[in-house]
Amino acid sequence: MDVMTPQWRKSSRSGGNGGSCVEVADNLPGVVLVRDTKDPEGGTLHFTPSSWRSFVELARQIGPVG
């Protein structure tokens, strides 16, 4: 496996209806990538691993929105 190629995985919280889906690639050293499943060429957010962990922790505390 090439660690320089993002290994995308769909969020476990993404709905099965093709709606609000995000993909995360956390296999690269020093960066976590996030993109919209419906528009993979539309742009990618870049996080440091510690920032991503903080975001996920806060999202778990807040819970589902909507």
N, C-alpha and C positions, 0 to 999 in steps of 0.2 A: 504494500500500500504506500502510495506517495503522500507523505504528510504535508506537502506543499499544495495539494489539491483539496479544496474544501469538500468534506464529506457531509452533505446536507441531510438533515433529518427533520421530519415534520413535528411540530409541537404536539405533545400529548394532549394539550388543551384545545387544539384546533377542532372545530366541528367537522363532522362527516358529510356536511351538506355542500361543500365547496365554498363556504363562506370565509369567514375571518381566519385565514390560515397563515402561519408563519413557519419558516424553516430556519434552523440554526445549524451552524457549522462551528464546532468547538474543538476540532482536531488540529488546528494550526497553532504553532507556538506563539504565545503572547497576544492573541487576538481571538475574539468570538465574533462571528459574522451572523447577521440576521437579515432575512429578505422575505418579501411577500410571495407566497407560493403561486398566486395567480399571475404575478408579473416578475418572474425571476431576473429579467433583464432590466427592470425598472430602477434598480439601485440597491445598495447593500449598506446596512448600518454596521459600523465597526465599534466594538467595545473592548476594553481591557478585560481580562478574566475576572478581576476583582470587581469591576463595575458591573459586569454581567451577573455575578453572584449576588451583589447588592440589589440589583433590579429584580431578580427572580425571588429573592427573599421578601422584598417589599410586596411584590405581586401576590405572593402566597398569603401574606398577612391581610391584604386588602380583600382578596377573594374575587370571584367573578363579578364583572360589571355588565349591567344590562339585563 
